[in-house]
Amino acid sequence: KKWEADQKTTLPHVGTIQDFGTCISHKIAIIRKVVYEGKDPRRAADETKHTQRAVDRYLKDFYRVKTCYEHLPDIEFITRTTGLSKHLVEQYVSIIEENEQGSKSA
């Protein structure tokens, strides 16, 4: 996991290939690539072997979580408001906090 974080890439674990479980999902890798690295969504789709439709859905869900988080940073509130799973909301909030801390210390 440390290597994956350092390299900003995801090794092919069962959970990441099938996009389930507690592994860092392709969703998170796609969010990092598009939102925080500024990559084109089409390129992120190609790099992660996802359809453009899936990438668009991940981005839409992420921005819904981010909007709720900025309004009220409460996991339960965000989960109820978005209808997304608690685990997914926690993953999205984690990446939001990780990147906010990075921009605040810069």
SULUR-V303420 format. One record per helix or strand. SS is the DSSP state (helix for helix, strand for strand). FROM is the first residue (numbers start at 1). TO is the last residue. If there is no record, write none. Layout:
ss | from | to
SS | FROM | TO
SS | FROM | TO
This chain:
ss | from | to
helix | 2 | 7
helix | 14 | 17
helix | 26 | 36
helix | 41 | 48
helix | 52 | 71
helix | 75 | 82
helix | 86 | 104
